[in-house]
Amino acid sequence: NPIVVRLAWHDAGTYNSAIKEFPQRGGANGAIRFKPELSHGHNAGLKVALDLLEPIKAKYPDVSYADLFQMASAVGIEVAGGPKIDMRYGRKDATSEQDCAQDGLLPGSIAACARLKILSFYSERVPIHPYQRSPASHKWCSSGPPPQ
């Protein structure tokens, strides 16, 4: 399901290297499951993905939400005909709403999207992560040619 790819992308996309403390620096830490982060405008509709994954989390409570979100995305890409994505496990979860990243950290400008297209889709010299190739990561990132 493409929505789990989007969930993982949005959970990981909040990473801010200028912040050194975990989990305040954001990233793939499962904090998107908490209301403050889930309610960011760009996360609209992602509760559907959370609800899809809750039965799996209930069955495997020792797996972190952060690992579950990333694993579900990798499996979703593979099932859709994409490449098998090697995974590393052991991500730690944010534990409370206070651990949520501030709004606005997710890369979301049209200019950033256009740059991604130029670097990835139109250049074989730049290796990119499969998530960046996935049109499910941002629907507006997959429409139309990039600016010249």
C-alpha positions in Angstrom: 0.0 0.0 0.0 1.6 3.3 -1.0 0.3 5.0 2.2 2.8 3.0 4.3 5.6 4.3 2.1 4.4 7.8 2.7 4.1 7.1 6.4 7.7 6.0 6.6 8.9 8.9 4.4 7.2 11.4 6.7 8.4 9.8 9.9 12.0 9.8 8.6 11.8 13.1 6.8 11.8 15.2 10.0 15.4 14.5 10.7 17.4 17.7 11.6 21.1 17.2 11.9 21.5 20.5 13.7 19.8 19.0 16.7 22.0 16.5 18.4 19.6 15.1 21.1 17.4 12.1 20.5 14.5 12.1 19.9 14.2 15.9 19.4 16.3 15.7 16.2 13.4 13.9 14.5 14.0 11.2 11.9 12.7 7.6 11.8 11.7 7.4 15.4 8.0 6.5 15.3 6.9 9.9 16.7 4.5 10.3 13.8 2.1 8.1 15.7 1.6 10.9 18.3 -1.0 13.5 17.7 1.3 16.6 17.6 3.3 15.2 14.7 0.4 13.4 13.0 -1.5 16.6 12.9 1.1 18.5 10.9 -0.6 19.5 7.6 1.6 17.4 5.4 0.7 14.3 7.4 -3.0 14.5 6.6 -4.5 11.0 6.0 -1.6 9.1 7.5 -3.8 7.8 10.4 -5.1 5.3 7.9 -1.5 3.8 7.6 -1.1 3.8 11.4 -4.4 1.9 11.7 -3.3 -0.7 9.1 -0.1 -1.4 11.1 -1.5 -1.5 14.6 -2.5 -5.2 14.4 1.1 -6.1 13.4 2.5 -4.0 16.3 0.1 -5.7 18.7 1.3 -9.1 17.4 5.0 -8.1 17.6 5.2 -5.7 20.6 9.0 -5.9 20.8 9.4 -4.4 17.3 9.7 -0.6 17.6 7.2 1.6 15.7 10.2 3.2 13.9 11.3 -0.2 12.6 7.8 -1.3 11.8 7.1 1.9 9.7 10.3 1.5 7.7 9.9 -2.2 7.2 6.3 -1.8 6.0 7.5 0.8 3.5 10.3 -1.5 2.2 7.8 -4.4 1.9 5.3 -2.1 0.2 7.9 -1.1 -2.4 8.9 -4.7 -3.0 5.3 -6.0 -3.3 4.6 -3.2 -5.9 7.4 -4.5 -8.1 10.2 -2.3 -6.8 13.6 -3.5 -5.5 14.2 -5.4 -2.3 15.5 -2.9 0.2 17.9 -4.2 2.7 16.9 -3.2 6.2 18.8 -2.6 9.4 16.8 -2.9 12.6 17.2 -1.5 16.1 15.6 2.0 15.8 14.5 3.5 19.1 11.0 4.9 19.4 10.1 8.3 20.6 8.2 7.7 23.8 5.8 10.6 24.2 4.2 13.6 22.5 7.0 15.8 23.9 9.4 13.9 21.6 7.6 15.0 18.4 9.5 17.1 15.8 8.5 20.6 15.2 6.3 21.2 12.1 8.1 22.3 9.0 11.1 19.9 9.0 9.8 17.6 6.3 11.3 18.6 2.9 8.3 19.9 1.1 9.0 22.8 -1.2 8.3 22.5 -4.9 11.9 23.7 -5.6 13.3 20.9 -3.5 11.1 18.4 -5.4 12.3 19.8 -8.7 15.9 19.5 -7.6 15.3 15.9 -6.6 13.9 15.1 -10.0 16.8 16.7 -11.8 19.3 14.8 -9.7 17.6 11.4 -9.7 15.3 10.9 -12.6 17.4 12.7 -15.2 20.9 11.8 -14.2 22.4 8.3 -14.0 25.4 9.6 -12.2 23.7 10.3 -8.9 22.8 7.2 -6.9 19.6 7.7 -4.9 17.7 5.8 -2.3 14.7 3.8 -3.6 12.3 5.8 -1.5 13.3 8.9 -3.5 12.5 7.1 -6.8 9.0 6.2 -5.5 6.2 8.3 -6.7 4.3 7.3 -3.6 6.6 9.4 -1.4 5.0 12.6 -2.6 2.4 12.6 -5.3 3.2 16.1 -6.4 6.8 15.1 -6.8 5.9 12.6 -9.5 3.9 14.8 -11.8 5.3 16.6 -14.8 8.8 17.2 -16.0 11.2 19.2 -13.8 12.0 22.9 -14.7 14.8 23.4 -17.1 
